[in-house]
Amino acid sequence: MEEMTVVELQEKMDSGVYSARTITEMYLARIEELDRQGPALNAVLELNPDALAIADSLDAERKAKGARGPLHGIPVLLKDNIGTADRMMTTAGSLALAGSIAPEDSFAAQRLREAGAVILGKTNLSEWANFRSTHSTSGWSSRGGQTRNPYALDRNPCGSSSGSAVAVAANLCAVAIGTETDGSIICPAQANSIVGIKPTLGLVSRFGIIPIAHSQDTAGPMARTVSDAAVLLGALTGVDSRDPVTQESCGKSLTDYTQFLDSNDIRGARIGVARNFFGFNEKVDRIMDACIEEMQRLGAEIVDPANIETAGKLRDTEFEVLLYEFKTDLNNYLAGLGPDAPVHSLKEIIEFNERNREKVMPYFGQEIMLMAEEKGPLTSEDYLEALQKNHRLSRAEGIDATLREHRLDAIVAPSGGPPWLTDLVNGDHHSDGSSSPAAVAGYPNITVPAGYIYGLPVGISFFGGAYQEPVLIKLAFAFEQATRIRRPPQFLASADLGG
């Protein structure tokens, strides 16, 4: 079953070789073997106690009526900030929310159930989606401990969707859901050599997801192939009255993105190279240049350079917006959990963390939470000015300007560098990446495996304008099919620096 795609699993179920139950059982066994024992990846926080019963029900339905669609009977793991109204907790990896059961399904979970997916469990993550400390270690949570990269166990899986990425890479599930505010799908996907799609803001409802910031948060697919990610994206879209921004997707979203999986569609496409995201690592640059040459060989018209001139000018205002929105959005989310919630406000979370410092903050603190708690309401002039600047620099003067000036279909850039050594003493030491323009703009971004440095993964990002997922999927799929770069992890103790 290793490396099987969603299509291949469906074919096995249609032919009777597998059933949803047997597939679910095999993934559960693999989680026990690799996540709990073996290399102890620590990617899965909690398993759904009803998973096998759900699989049995879907098998009976398939026999009686046929499959609902491409996800019928397919096991999916969800990041532990995505609410499920079942017997699993939704905690964002924090002991402060231990025991918290979502009062109703998130829109994403609801859509997966409607598609016939088996929600297999919840994945570990960087606690509070990496919005707690300025010295955090990605992939660590007080509830789940440290997630490990399956390509080299001493390397970091990146965050905050660490567990989702590792689970997909290690074949602990068919596909998974992550969330991103800035880089939290793209970075772990590229660090674990999988495909990640960060959708346009509003394509997927944010309802029922523990938030950082409504102006940038979105859930998105994580998969081993572009085709699997496209299948999953189609299941997640839709207008949701509980999330007004999804109204903007009306007439722009689709329920089937697999129609854009054509390996010839890269011919004639104008692809710009954002060179101002290069230069942080010579080996990464060489991998990127080889990828760009391959796209040109496939018939793409390469515009090089096609820089985003506002890149690097958003850091301060982006962080300011996130601080303001985190306080307001998290307090609103906690209020929705009702009076029996373990905590009811950001202030109470901060107090819980202080009382339980040994368990919750053994390696790093909560400086970001303290900064957010000091912020005022979303009517504050500082917030409104920062948000307006973010949108202007990332959209009209950023991605939109670059696409228009060079008449581009998409922009490519390195997703990041090879994963760094996990360091609980000093925290993360990220190499550069290119996630911020699309994240701040609320525009789509897809990362695809691009190569390896000493066996450590590197990805390439395709990003563009709002609701341009079809174009990006076409280009990413054509590149993936021509190169077939991805190789499964070997669960090495550390990178082979001689290889």
C-alpha positions in Angstrom: 0.0 0.0 0.0 3.0 2.3 0.3 3.0 5.3 -2.0 -0.5 4.3 -3.4 -2.5 7.2 -4.7 -6.1 7.9 -4.0 -7.0 6.7 -7.5 -5.1 3.4 -7.0 -6.8 2.9 -3.6 -10.2 3.4 -5.3 -9.4 0.9 -8.0 -8.4 -1.6 -5.3 -11.7 -1.1 -3.5 -13.7 -1.2 -6.7 -12.1 -4.5 -7.6 -12.6 -5.9 -4.1 -8.9 -6.4 -3.4 -9.2 -3.8 -0.6 -12.0 -2.4 1.4 -12.2 0.9 3.4 -11.8 -1.3 6.5 -8.7 -3.1 5.3 -7.1 0.1 4.1 -7.9 1.8 7.4 -6.5 -1.2 9.3 -3.3 -1.1 7.3 -2.8 2.6 8.0 -3.5 2.1 11.7 -1.0 -0.7 11.8 1.6 1.5 10.1 1.0 4.3 12.5 1.6 1.9 15.4 4.7 0.6 13.7 6.4 3.9 12.6 4.8 6.6 14.6 4.5 5.0 18.0 7.4 2.6 17.8 10.1 2.2 15.1 11.5 5.6 14.3 8.8 7.2 16.5 7.9 10.0 14.1 5.4 11.4 16.6 3.2 12.8 13.8 -0.2 11.5 15.0 -1.6 13.0 18.2 -4.8 11.0 18.4 -6.6 8.3 16.5 -10.3 8.3 15.8 -11.9 5.5 17.9 -14.7 5.4 15.4 -12.5 5.0 12.3 -13.2 1.3 11.7 -16.9 1.7 12.3 -17.0 4.6 9.7 -15.1 2.4 7.3 -17.5 -0.5 7.7 -20.4 1.9 7.1 -18.8 3.2 3.9 -18.1 -0.3 2.7 -21.7 -1.2 3.1 -22.8 1.9 1.3 -20.4 1.2 -1.6 -21.8 -2.3 -1.9 -25.4 -1.0 -1.9 -25.1 2.2 -3.9 -21.6 2.6 -5.2 -19.0 5.1 -4.2 -19.9 8.7 -3.5 -16.8 10.0 -5.2 -13.0 9.7 -5.3 -12.6 10.1 -1.5 -15.1 7.3 -0.6 -13.4 5.1 2.0 -10.1 7.0 1.9 -8.4 7.6 5.3 -7.5 11.3 5.9 -5.7 12.8 8.9 -6.5 16.3 10.1 -4.2 18.8 11.8 -5.2 19.2 15.5 -6.6 22.7 15.0 -9.4 21.5 12.8 -12.5 20.8 14.7 -14.3 17.5 14.6 -17.5 16.9 16.6 -16.8 13.3 17.6 -14.8 11.6 20.3 -11.5 13.3 19.4 -10.2 16.5 21.0 -9.3 19.7 19.1 -6.5 21.4 20.9 -3.9 23.1 18.6 -1.5 20.8 20.4 -1.9 22.7 23.7 -2.5 21.2 27.1 -4.6 24.3 27.8 -7.3 22.8 25.6 -6.9 19.2 26.7 -10.3 17.6 26.8 -11.9 20.2 24.5 -14.4 18.6 22.0 -15.6 20.8 19.2 -19.3 21.5 19.5 -19.8 20.9 15.8 -17.7 19.8 12.8 -15.5 22.4 11.1 -16.6 23.0 7.5 -13.5 21.1 6.3 -14.4 18.0 8.5 -18.1 18.3 7.4 -17.1 18.3 3.7 -14.7 15.3 4.1 -17.5 13.3 5.8 -19.9 14.2 3.0 -17.3 13.1 0.5 -17.1 9.7 2.2 -13.6 10.1 3.7 -12.6 8.2 6.8 -11.3 10.7 9.3 -8.5 8.7 10.8 -7.2 11.0 13.5 -5.5 14.3 14.4 -1.9 15.2 13.7 0.7 16.9 15.8 1.7 20.5 15.0 3.7 23.4 16.2 1.7 24.4 19.3 -0.9 27.1 18.6 0.2 26.8 14.9 3.6 28.3 15.8 2.1 31.5 17.3 3.2 31.3 20.9 6.9 32.1 21.1 9.6 34.0 19.2 12.0 31.1 19.9 9.8 28.1 19.2 10.8 24.8 17.7 8.6 23.7 14.8 6.8 20.4 15.2 6.7 20.6 19.0 3.6 20.8 21.1 3.0 20.4 24.8 0.4 17.8 24.1 2.3 15.8 21.5 6.1 16.4 21.9 8.4 16.7 18.9 7.5 15.5 15.4 10.5 14.1 13.5 11.4 14.4 9.8 11.3 10.9 8.2 14.1 11.8 5.8 16.5 12.4 8.7 15.1 11.9 12.1 17.3 14.6 13.7 16.0 17.2 11.2 13.1 19.4 11.7 9.8 18.7 9.8 9.0 22.5 9.7 5.7 23.8 10.8 3.1 24.4 11.8 1.4 21.5 9.8 4.3 19.3 10.8 2.4 16.1 11.7 0.2 16.3 8.6 3.2 16.6 6.3 5.2 13.8 8.0 2.2 11.5 8.1 1.7 11.9 4.3 5.4 11.5 3.6 5.7 8.4 5.7 2.5 6.8 4.3 0.6 6.9 7.6 -2.4 8.1 5.6 -3.4 8.6 2.0 -3.8 12.4 2.3 -4.0 15.0 5.1 -5.2 18.5 5.8 -3.0 21.3 7.0 -3.5 24.9 7.7 -1.5 28.0 6.8 -1.2 31.6 7.9 2.2 32.1 6.4 4.2 29.0 5.3 2.6 26.5 7.5 1.5 24.3 4.6 4.3 25.2 2.2 7.3 24.8 4.5 6.4 21.4 6.0 5.3 20.1 2.6 8.6 21.0 1.1 10.6 19.8 4.1 9.0 16.4 3.8 9.0 16.1 0.0 5.3 16.2 -0.6 2.8 18.4 -2.4 1.1 21.2 -0.5 -1.6 23.5 -1.7 -2.3 26.8 0.2 -5.6 27.9 -1.4 -6.9 31.4 -2.1 -8.4 32.9 1.1 -12.1 32.2 0.9 -11.9 29.0 -1.2 -12.1 26.9 1.9 -14.2 27.9 4.9 -12.3 28.7 8.1 -15.3 27.8 10.3 -14.3 25.5 13.2 -10.6 25.9 12.8 -8.6 27.3 15.8 -7.4 30.6 14.3 -4.4 32.8 14.2 -5.6 35.5 11.8 -8.7 35.7 9.6 -7.0 37.8 7.0 -4.5 34.9 6.2 -5.7 31.6 7.7 -6.8 28.8 5.4 -6.9 25.0 5.4 -5.4 23.1 2.5 -4.5 19.7 1.1 -1.2 17.8 1.7 -0.5 14.8 -0.5 2.2 12.8 -2.1 1.1 13.8 -5.7 -0.5 16.8 -7.3 -3.4 14.6 -8.4 -4.2 13.5 -4.9 -4.0 17.1 -3.7 -6.3 18.2 -6.5 -8.9 15.5 -5.4 -8.7 16.7 -1.9 -9.0 20.4 -2.7 -12.2 19.8 -4.6 -13.8 18.1 -1.6 -13.0 21.1 0.7 -14.4 24.0 -1.3 -17.8 25.7 -1.0 -19.7 28.7 0.3 -20.3 28.6 4.0 -22.7 31.1 5.6 -20.6 30.9 8.8 -17.6 32.3 7.0 -18.5 35.4 5.0 -15.3 35.5 3.0 -16.3 32.3 1.2 -19.0 34.3 -0.5 -16.2 35.7 -2.7 -15.5 32.2 -4.0 -19.0 31.9 -5.5 -18.7 31.2 -9.2 -14.9 30.8 -8.8 -14.5 27.6 -6.8 -14.8 24.1 -8.2 -15.6 20.7 -6.8 -13.3 18.9 -9.3 -9.8 20.2 -9.8 -8.7 16.9 -11.4 -9.9 18.2 -14.8 -6.7 20.3 -14.9 -4.4 17.4 -14.6 -2.9 17.5 -18.1 0.8 17.0 -18.5 0.8 19.0 -21.8 -0.7 22.2 -20.3 2.6 23.7 -19.5 3.3 24.3 -23.2 3.1 28.0 -24.0 2.7 29.0 -20.3 4.5 32.2 -19.3 6.3 31.5 -16.0 8.2 34.2 -14.2 11.2 33.5 -11.9 11.2 35.5 -8.7 15.0 35.8 -8.4 14.8 37.9 -5.3 13.9 34.7 -3.4 17.1 33.0 -4.6 20.7 33.4 -3.2 20.3 32.0 0.3 21.8 28.6 -0.6 23.9 27.8 -3.7 22.7 24.1 -3.8 19.1 25.2 -3.7 19.8 27.7 -6.5 21.2 24.9 -8.7 18.2 22.7 -8.0 15.8 25.6 -8.9 17.7 26.4 -12.1 17.5 22.7 -13.2 13.7 22.8 -12.5 13.4 26.0 -14.6 15.4 24.4 -17.5 13.0 21.4 -17.4 10.0 23.7 -17.6 11.5 25.4 -20.6 12.2 22.1 -22.2 8.6 21.2 -21.7 7.5 24.2 -23.7 7.0 26.9 -21.1 8.1 30.4 -21.8 10.4 31.5 -19.0 10.6 35.1 -17.9 13.8 35.5 -15.8 13.9 37.6 -13.7 10.3 38.5 -12.8 10.9 39.8 -9.3 8.2 40.7 -6.8 9.5 44.2 -6.0 7.7 44.5 -2.6 9.1 41.2 -1.2 10.7 41.7 2.2 8.7 44.9 2.9 5.9 43.2 4.7 7.4 41.6 7.8 6.6 44.3 10.4 3.1 45.1 9.3 2.3 41.4 8.7 3.3 40.5 12.3 1.3 43.5 13.6 -1.8 42.4 11.8 -1.4 38.8 13.1 -1.0 40.0 16.7 -4.2 42.0 16.6 -6.3 39.3 14.8 -4.9 36.5 16.9 -6.3 38.0 20.1 -9.7 38.9 18.7 -10.1 35.7 16.6 -8.9 33.3 19.3 -11.1 34.9 21.9 -14.1 34.6 19.6 -13.3 30.9 18.9 -13.0 30.1 22.6 -16.3 31.9 23.3 -17.9 29.5 20.8 -16.8 26.5 22.8 -19.3 27.5 25.5 -18.9 27.8 29.3 -17.5 24.3 29.8 -14.4 25.0 27.7 -11.1 24.5 29.6 -10.1 28.1 28.9 -12.2 31.1 27.7 -9.7 33.7 26.5 -6.1 34.3 25.4 -5.6 35.8 28.9 -6.6 32.5 30.5 -4.3 30.5 28.1 -1.4 32.7 29.2 -2.2 32.1 32.8 -2.6 28.4 32.3 0.8 28.3 30.6 2.4 30.1 33.5 0.8 27.8 36.1 2.0 24.8 34.1 5.4 26.1 32.9 7.3 22.8 33.4 5.0 20.9 31.1 4.0 23.6 28.6 7.1 25.8 28.4 10.1 23.6 29.1 12.0 24.8 26.0 10.4 28.2 24.9 8.0 30.7 26.3 4.9 32.6 25.1 6.3 36.0 24.1 4.0 36.3 21.0 0.9 35.6 23.1 2.0 38.3 25.6 2.4 40.7 22.7 -1.0 39.8 21.3 -2.8 40.2 24.6 -1.6 43.8 24.8 -3.3 44.7 21.5 -6.5 46.6 21.2 -9.6 46.0 19.1 -9.7 45.6 15.3 -11.0 49.2 15.0 -7.5 50.4 16.1 -5.9 52.8 13.6 -2.5 50.9 13.8 -4.2 47.7 12.8 -6.2 49.1 10.0 -3.2 50.9 8.5 -1.0 47.8 8.7 -3.7 45.7 7.1 -4.2 48.2 4.3 -0.4 48.3 3.7 -0.2 44.5 3.6 -2.9 44.2 1.0 -1.5 47.0 -1.2 2.1 45.7 -1.1 1.3 42.0 -1.5 -1.5 42.4 -4.1 -1.7 45.5 -6.3 2.0 46.4 -6.0 3.2 42.8 -5.4 2.0 39.6 -7.1 -0.6 41.4 -9.3 1.9 43.9 -10.5 4.5 41.2 -11.4 1.9 39.1 -13.2 0.6 42.1 -15.2 4.0 43.6 -16.0 5.4 40.4 -17.4 2.1 38.9 -18.7 2.6 35.8 -16.5 0.5 32.7 -15.8 2.4 32.0 -12.6 5.5 32.8 -10.6 8.1 30.3 -9.4 10.5 30.5 -6.5 12.2 28.2 -4.0 9.8 26.9 -1.3 12.7 26.9 1.2 16.0 25.2 2.0 16.7 21.7 3.2 15.4 21.0 6.8 17.6 22.2 9.6 18.6 20.2 12.7 15.9 20.2 15.4 17.3 22.4 18.2 15.1 22.6 21.4 17.7 24.7 23.1 17.9 27.6 20.5 14.7 27.0 18.5 14.2 27.2 14.8 16.8 28.4 12.4 14.8 28.6 9.1 16.4 29.0 5.8 14.7 31.5 3.5 11.5 30.7 1.6 8.9 32.5 -0.6 5.6 31.8 1.1 5.0 35.4 2.4 3.7 37.3 -0.7 1.0 34.7 -1.4 0.2 34.2 2.3 -0.3 37.9 3.0 -2.2 38.5 -0.3 -4.4 35.5 0.4 -3.4 34.1 -3.0 -2.8 30.4 -3.9 0.5 28.7 -3.7 1.5 25.1 -4.5 4.8 23.4 -3.6 6.1 20.3 -5.4 9.2 18.2 -4.7 12.2 19.7 -6.6 15.2 17.8 -5.5 17.4 16.7 -2.5 20.5 18.0 -0.9 22.3 15.2 1.0 19.0 13.4 0.9 17.1 16.3 2.4 14.1 17.6 0.5 13.8 20.9 -1.3 10.6 22.1 -3.0 9.6 24.6 -5.7 6.6 26.9 -5.4 4.1 27.9 -8.0 2.0 30.9 -7.1 -0.3 33.4 -8.8 -3.4 35.5 -8.5 -6.6 35.0 -6.6 -8.5 31.8 -7.5 -5.9 30.7 -10.0 -5.7 27.2 -8.5 -6.6 25.6 -11.9 -3.6 27.3 -13.6 -1.2 26.4 -10.8 -2.4 22.8 -10.7 -1.8 22.4 -14.4 1.7 23.7 -14.2 2.6 21.8 -11.0 1.2 18.6 -12.4 3.0 18.9 -15.7 6.3 19.6 -13.9 5.8 16.7 -11.5 4.9 14.2 -14.2 7.9 15.2 -16.3 10.4 15.0 -13.4 9.0 12.5 -10.9 11.5 13.7 -8.4 9.8 12.5 -5.2 11.3 9.5 -3.4 10.0 7.9 -0.2 11.8 8.6 3.1 14.2 6.0 4.5 13.9 7.1 8.2 17.7 7.7 8.5 19.0 8.7 11.9 20.7 11.7 10.3 21.5 13.0 6.8 24.2 11.2 4.8 26.5 14.2 4.3 28.7 12.1 2.0 25.7 11.4 -0.4 
